[in-house]
Amino acid sequence: MSAARMRDYSLTGEDARLAVEKGLSAASWYATPLPRSQLKALMRRSDGPAIRDTLLWFALLAAMAAGMIAFWGSWWALPFVIAYGVLYGSSSDSRWHECGHGTAFKTRWMNDAVYVIASFMLLREPTVWRWSHARHHTDTIIVGRDPEIAVPRPAQVMNVILNMLSLKSGPASLRQIGRHATGRLTQAEMTYIPDMERPKVFLYARLYIAVLLAVIIACVALHSILPAMLIGLPTFYGAWLLIIFGITQHAGLQEDVLDHRLNSRTVYMNPVFRFLYWNMNYHVEHHMFPMVPYHALPALHDAVKADCPRPYGGLWEAYREIIPTLWRQRHDPHHFVRRQLPDSRKS
């Protein structure tokens, strides 16, 4: 088996050491030159768009939950179950993401409140993932440094399929929560979670367990699985759209390169998908300028698109590239998609 096939994606192995030695850790990344005034305007935060979109999200969740409860026990509940699952188990990912950056709202407590709620919906512990995601942005798709590489090489296609229902990631999250509830961190977690933040990790884990136990007690008391269908299980049965969106971000692209135009994708999506995904389909732009709020990403895209590879026309076009790439990486981990930069704008 080749050395490339055996790359160590852990944060404490040989590739982590090599990434630091090669200067790939906390390095300087390429960014499209923009006038200072234009970038400042794009980075301006506002409560209005996020309040509007969050109230609509909560209203849709409440409506779908009401429909599920009203029709529970009949097939008429199924459309509400599916819609509620997507809003809970998939759309929460983008809310978690943007509020974790602190850019969705101008008001800090609003970002923090939605971040904690969305984190629970995904069974992601707020403190752990805040620091994990900070590392992801600092060392995007740098092997041995990035803890959020969703599809390591050689690609484990079955893991991707199982995670359409969180069948791999969900149990792993529950095990992690249990470990943190007992006051333990892994060696990898210790590389990015500061000492002063660790008590919060343990506190949130214990709160998560308390809520999940309360849901189980409610199910037993009511002799019904319905409480778990509203809180807890949607993380699993509603995760499929999260995976469909999320895989487009980086899967199959180049590793260990300091240019987000080569390791990230921008994919055009329809307005409904963009609402559910909070414009994270503009992923090259987000990584290049992560302090630009989600509602300004379309304008940022217009500002930088001449300096970037051609965006994908939609999910279908993106997956026509991703699926064959991941299948080939099962046997050829050297293979990756080479994005074509504009001739006059190569880094």
C-alpha positions as CSV (number, residue, x, y, z in Angstrom):
1,M,0.0,0.0,0.0
2,S,1.4,3.4,-0.9
3,A,2.5,6.0,1.6
4,A,-0.2,8.4,0.3
5,R,-2.9,5.8,1.1
6,M,-1.6,5.6,4.7
7,R,-1.6,9.4,5.4
8,D,-2.3,10.1,9.1
9,Y,-5.3,12.4,9.4
10,S,-5.1,12.5,13.2
11,L,-4.0,15.7,14.9
12,T,-1.2,14.0,16.8
13,G,0.5,11.9,14.2
14,E,3.3,12.1,11.7
15,D,1.4,14.3,9.2
16,A,0.6,16.8,11.9
17,R,4.4,17.2,12.6
18,L,5.2,17.4,8.9
19,A,2.6,20.1,8.3
20,V,4.2,22.3,10.9
21,E,7.7,21.6,9.5
22,K,6.6,22.5,6.0
23,G,5.1,25.8,7.1
24,L,1.5,24.7,6.3
25,S,0.2,25.4,9.8
26,A,-1.2,28.8,10.5
27,A,0.3,29.9,7.2
28,S,-0.6,32.9,5.0
29,W,-3.4,32.1,2.6
30,Y,-4.1,33.7,-0.8
31,A,-7.0,36.2,-0.8
32,T,-8.4,38.1,-3.8
33,P,-7.3,41.8,-3.5
34,L,-10.3,44.0,-2.7
35,P,-10.4,47.7,-1.9
36,R,-10.4,48.2,1.9
37,S,-13.6,50.2,1.7
38,Q,-15.4,47.5,-0.2
39,L,-14.3,44.8,2.1
40,K,-15.3,46.9,5.2
41,A,-18.8,47.3,3.7
42,L,-19.1,43.6,3.0
43,M,-18.1,42.8,6.6
44,R,-20.6,45.1,8.1
45,R,-22.9,43.2,10.5
46,S,-26.6,43.6,11.0
47,D,-29.3,42.0,13.2
48,G,-32.1,42.4,10.6
49,P,-31.4,39.6,8.1
50,A,-30.6,37.0,10.7
51,I,-33.6,37.9,12.9
52,R,-35.9,37.6,9.9
53,D,-34.4,34.3,8.8
54,T,-34.2,32.8,12.3
55,L,-37.9,33.7,13.1
56,L,-38.9,32.1,9.8
57,W,-36.8,29.0,10.7
58,F,-38.4,28.7,14.2
59,A,-41.8,29.3,12.7
60,L,-41.4,26.5,10.2
61,L,-40.0,24.2,12.9
62,A,-43.1,24.9,15.0
63,A,-45.5,24.4,12.2
64,M,-43.9,21.1,11.1
65,A,-43.8,19.9,14.7
66,A,-47.5,20.8,15.1
67,G,-48.4,18.9,11.9
68,M,-46.4,15.9,13.1
69,I,-48.1,15.8,16.5
70,A,-51.6,16.4,14.9
71,F,-51.2,13.5,12.4
72,W,-49.1,11.2,14.6
73,G,-50.0,7.6,14.0
74,S,-51.1,8.1,10.4
75,W,-49.2,8.3,7.1
76,W,-50.3,12.0,6.9
77,A,-47.6,12.7,9.5
78,L,-44.8,11.6,7.1
79,P,-44.4,14.9,5.1
80,F,-44.2,16.8,8.4
81,V,-41.6,14.3,9.8
82,I,-39.5,14.8,6.7
83,A,-39.7,18.6,6.6
84,Y,-39.2,18.9,10.4
85,G,-36.2,16.5,10.2
86,V,-34.5,18.7,7.5
87,L,-35.1,21.9,9.3
88,Y,-33.8,20.4,12.6
89,G,-31.1,18.0,11.5
90,S,-29.8,19.7,8.4
91,S,-30.6,23.4,8.3
92,S,-29.3,23.8,11.9
93,D,-25.8,23.1,10.5
94,S,-25.6,26.5,8.7
95,R,-27.1,28.3,11.7
96,W,-24.5,26.7,14.0
97,H,-21.8,27.6,11.5
98,E,-22.6,31.3,11.0
99,C,-23.5,32.0,14.6
100,G,-20.3,30.2,15.6
101,H,-18.4,32.8,13.5
102,G,-20.3,35.5,15.3
103,T,-21.3,37.1,12.0
104,A,-24.9,36.2,11.5
105,F,-26.2,38.8,14.0
106,K,-24.6,42.0,15.1
107,T,-25.7,41.4,18.7
108,R,-23.4,38.9,20.4
109,W,-26.0,37.2,22.6
110,M,-28.2,36.5,19.6
111,N,-25.3,34.7,17.9
112,D,-24.5,32.8,21.1
113,A,-28.1,31.7,21.7
114,V,-28.7,30.4,18.2
115,Y,-25.3,28.8,18.2
116,V,-26.0,26.8,21.4
117,I,-29.5,25.8,20.2
118,A,-28.2,24.7,16.7
119,S,-25.2,22.9,18.3
120,F,-27.6,20.8,20.4
121,M,-29.7,20.0,17.4
122,L,-26.6,18.5,15.7
123,L,-25.2,16.9,19.0
124,R,-22.2,19.1,18.6
125,E,-20.8,20.4,21.8
126,P,-20.6,24.2,21.5
127,T,-17.1,24.8,23.0
128,V,-15.5,21.8,21.3
129,W,-16.8,22.7,17.9
130,R,-16.0,26.4,18.3
131,W,-12.4,25.6,18.6
132,S,-12.4,22.8,16.1
133,H,-13.9,25.1,13.5
134,A,-11.4,27.8,14.3
135,R,-8.6,25.3,13.5
136,H,-10.5,24.3,10.3
137,H,-10.3,27.8,9.1
138,T,-6.7,28.3,10.1
139,D,-5.5,25.1,8.5
140,T,-8.2,24.2,5.9
141,I,-7.7,20.7,4.5
142,I,-4.2,20.5,5.8
143,V,-3.7,16.9,6.7
144,G,-2.8,16.4,10.4
145,R,-4.0,19.9,11.3
146,D,-7.6,20.2,10.2
147,P,-10.0,18.2,12.5
148,E,-12.9,18.6,10.1
149,I,-11.8,16.8,6.9
150,A,-15.0,15.1,6.1
151,V,-13.7,12.7,3.4
152,P,-10.1,11.6,4.0
153,R,-8.2,9.6,1.4
154,P,-8.7,6.8,0.5
155,A,-12.3,7.8,0.4
156,Q,-14.6,5.6,2.7
157,V,-17.7,5.9,0.5
158,M,-19.8,3.8,2.8
159,N,-19.1,6.1,5.7
160,V,-20.5,9.0,3.6
161,I,-23.6,7.0,2.8
162,L,-24.1,5.9,6.5
163,N,-23.9,9.6,7.6
164,M,-26.9,10.4,5.4
165,L,-28.7,9.3,8.6
166,S,-25.8,10.1,11.0
167,L,-25.2,6.4,11.6
168,K,-21.5,7.0,12.0
169,S,-21.2,10.5,13.2
170,G,-24.2,10.4,15.5
171,P,-23.0,7.5,17.7
172,A,-19.5,9.0,17.7
173,S,-21.0,12.3,19.0
174,L,-22.8,10.4,21.7
175,R,-19.6,8.6,22.8
176,Q,-17.8,11.9,22.8
177,I,-20.5,13.6,24.9
178,G,-20.3,10.7,27.4
179,R,-16.5,11.0,27.6
180,H,-16.7,14.7,28.2
181,A,-19.4,14.3,30.8
182,T,-16.8,12.3,32.8
183,G,-14.3,15.1,32.5
184,R,-12.0,13.5,29.8
185,L,-10.6,14.9,26.6
186,T,-8.7,13.1,23.9
187,Q,-5.1,14.0,23.0
188,A,-6.3,15.4,19.7
189,E,-8.9,17.7,21.5
190,M,-6.1,18.9,23.8
191,T,-4.3,20.3,20.7
192,Y,-7.0,22.9,20.0
193,I,-9.1,23.4,23.1
194,P,-7.4,25.8,25.5
195,D,-7.1,24.9,29.2
196,M,-9.5,27.6,30.3
197,E,-12.2,26.4,28.0
198,R,-12.3,22.8,29.2
199,P,-14.6,23.2,32.2
200,K,-17.3,24.5,29.7
201,V,-16.8,21.4,27.6
202,F,-17.6,19.1,30.6
203,L,-20.6,21.3,31.6
204,Y,-22.2,21.3,28.2
205,A,-21.8,17.5,27.9
206,R,-23.6,17.0,31.2
207,L,-26.4,19.4,30.2
208,Y,-26.8,17.5,26.9
209,I,-27.1,14.2,28.7
210,A,-29.7,15.7,31.1
211,V,-31.8,16.9,28.2
212,L,-31.6,13.6,26.4
213,L,-32.5,11.7,29.5
214,A,-35.5,13.9,30.0
215,V,-36.6,13.1,26.4
216,I,-36.3,9.4,27.2
217,I,-38.3,9.7,30.4
218,A,-41.0,11.6,28.4
219,C,-41.1,8.8,25.9
220,V,-41.6,6.2,28.6
221,A,-44.2,8.3,30.5
222,L,-46.2,8.9,27.3
223,H,-45.7,5.3,25.9
224,S,-44.7,7.0,22.6
225,I,-41.6,7.7,20.6
226,L,-43.0,11.1,19.6
227,P,-40.9,13.2,22.1
228,A,-37.8,11.7,20.6
229,M,-39.0,12.4,17.1
230,L,-39.1,16.0,18.1
231,I,-35.9,16.2,20.1
232,G,-32.9,13.9,19.5
233,L,-33.9,11.6,16.6
234,P,-34.2,14.4,14.0
235,T,-30.4,14.7,14.3
236,F,-30.3,11.3,12.7
237,Y,-33.3,11.1,10.3
238,G,-33.0,14.7,9.2
239,A,-29.2,14.7,8.5
240,W,-29.3,13.7,4.8
241,L,-29.5,17.2,3.3
242,L,-26.7,18.4,5.6
243,I,-24.5,15.7,4.0
244,I,-25.6,16.5,0.4
245,F,-24.7,20.1,1.0
246,G,-21.7,19.6,3.1
247,I,-19.8,17.1,0.8
248,T,-19.7,19.8,-1.9
249,Q,-17.6,22.0,0.3
250,H,-14.2,20.3,0.0
251,A,-14.5,16.6,-0.9
252,G,-12.2,15.4,-3.6
253,L,-10.2,18.6,-3.8
254,Q,-6.6,19.3,-3.2
255,E,-5.0,18.8,0.2
256,D,-2.1,20.8,1.7
257,V,-2.5,23.9,-0.5
258,L,-2.7,27.5,0.8
259,D,-5.3,28.7,-1.6
260,H,-9.0,28.2,-0.9
261,R,-9.8,28.4,-4.6
262,L,-8.2,25.0,-5.0
263,N,-9.6,23.2,-1.9
264,S,-13.1,24.6,-1.7
265,R,-16.2,24.8,-4.0
266,T,-18.8,27.4,-4.8
267,V,-22.0,25.9,-6.0
268,Y,-25.0,27.9,-7.3
269,M,-28.2,26.9,-5.5
270,N,-31.9,27.9,-5.7
271,P,-33.4,30.3,-3.2
272,V,-34.9,27.6,-1.0
273,F,-31.6,25.7,-0.7
274,R,-29.8,29.0,0.0
275,F,-32.2,29.7,2.8
276,L,-31.7,26.3,4.3
277,Y,-28.0,26.5,3.8
278,W,-27.6,30.2,4.7
279,N,-25.5,30.9,1.6
280,M,-22.8,28.5,2.6
281,N,-22.8,27.3,-1.0
282,Y,-20.5,30.3,-1.6
283,H,-17.8,28.4,0.1
284,V,-14.7,29.6,-1.6
285,E,-15.8,33.2,-0.7
286,H,-16.6,32.2,2.9
287,H,-13.2,30.7,3.5
288,M,-11.3,33.5,1.8
289,F,-13.1,36.1,3.9
290,P,-14.7,34.3,6.9
291,M,-15.8,37.5,8.6
292,V,-18.3,38.4,5.9
293,P,-21.8,37.7,7.1
294,Y,-23.9,35.0,5.2
295,H,-26.3,37.6,3.8
296,A,-23.4,39.5,2.1
297,L,-21.8,36.4,0.5
298,P,-23.7,36.8,-2.9
299,A,-22.2,40.3,-3.1
300,L,-18.8,39.0,-2.1
301,H,-19.1,36.4,-4.8
302,D,-19.7,39.1,-7.4
303,A,-16.7,40.9,-6.2
304,V,-14.2,38.0,-6.4
305,K,-15.6,35.7,-9.1
306,A,-13.3,36.9,-11.8
307,D,-10.4,35.8,-9.7
308,C,-11.8,32.3,-8.9
309,P,-12.5,29.0,-10.8
310,R,-15.8,28.8,-12.5
311,P,-18.6,28.1,-10.0
312,Y,-20.6,24.9,-10.3
313,G,-24.0,25.4,-11.9
314,G,-25.8,23.3,-9.2
315,L,-25.6,20.3,-7.0
316,W,-26.0,17.9,-10.0
317,E,-22.9,19.4,-11.7
318,A,-20.9,19.3,-8.5
319,Y,-21.8,15.6,-7.8
320,R,-21.0,14.6,-11.4
321,E,-17.4,15.5,-10.4
322,I,-17.5,14.4,-6.7
323,I,-18.9,10.9,-7.0
324,P,-16.4,9.6,-9.6
325,T,-13.5,11.3,-7.7
326,L,-14.4,9.7,-4.4
327,W,-14.9,6.3,-6.1
328,R,-11.4,6.6,-7.7
329,Q,-9.8,7.7,-4.5
330,R,-10.8,4.4,-2.9
331,H,-7.9,2.8,-4.9
332,D,-5.9,5.9,-5.9
333,P,-5.5,8.3,-3.0
334,H,-3.2,10.4,-5.1
335,H,-6.1,11.5,-7.3
336,F,-7.9,14.8,-6.7
337,V,-9.8,17.4,-8.6
338,R,-7.6,20.1,-10.1
339,R,-9.5,23.4,-10.1
340,Q,-8.6,25.6,-13.1
341,L,-7.7,29.2,-12.0
342,P,-8.1,32.1,-14.3
343,D,-5.0,32.4,-16.5
344,S,-4.2,35.9,-15.4
345,R,-5.0,35.4,-11.7
346,K,-3.0,32.3,-10.7
347,S,-1.5,32.5,-7.2
